[in-house]
């Protein structure tokens, strides 16, 4: 079972994504220290990657939009 799926990420605001990213990073550290279950850290890493990808895509779209409005291609 996924910690966070793509639909949930898409529905989040930028603030929520940042907050969730911090929470997941803390959880990953706790899981690595406990080192009981190897599946959970893998799921957490995937959720972190989803959030970071979504945040990067948003930044890229904003940069493209500002470049387009300023006349650059």
N, C-alpha and C positions, 0 to 999 in steps of 0.2 A: 504494500500500500504506500502510495506516494505521500510525502510530507506536505507537498504543495504542488498542485497541478497548473498547467498553463492557463486555463480559464480563470483560476483564482488570481494568478499574477496579473492577467490583463485587466481584471476588474479593480485592482488596487490603484490607489493614488501614489504619486511619487514619495510622499511622506510615509505612507504605509509600507511601501517597498523597502525604503531605507530602514525603518524600524524592524521589519521582519528579517532583513538581512543581518542586522546586528544580533537579533535573537538567535538566528540559526547559527551564526558563527560561534556564539557563546555555547550553544547546545553541542556543536561539533567538538569544541574543546573538552567539554564535560564527557562526551562519549569516548573521545580518544584517551582520556585519562582513565576512565572506567574500563575501557577495552573489553567489555563483556560480549557485546554483540557487534559483529562486523557489518551487518546489513544496515543498521540504522545510520552509521556515519556515511555510507554510500548514498543513502536517500537524502541525507542532509546536504551533502555536496551537490547533488543534482538540483535540489531546491535553490541552493545558493547560486548555482550556474544559471538557472532560469531567471532569477531575480536580476542578476547582473546583466544578462543578455537583454532583458526587457528595459532596464535602465539605460544601457548603452544604445539601444535602438531608439529610445525616446530622445536622447541627446543628439544622435545623428540626424533624426528628423528635424529637430529644432534648428540645428546648424544649417541644414539644407534649406530650410524655410527662410532663415535670415539671409543666407547667401543669395537666394533667389530674389528676395525683396530688395536687396541692395544692388542688384544688377549683375552679380557674378554668377558663373555657371558652376 
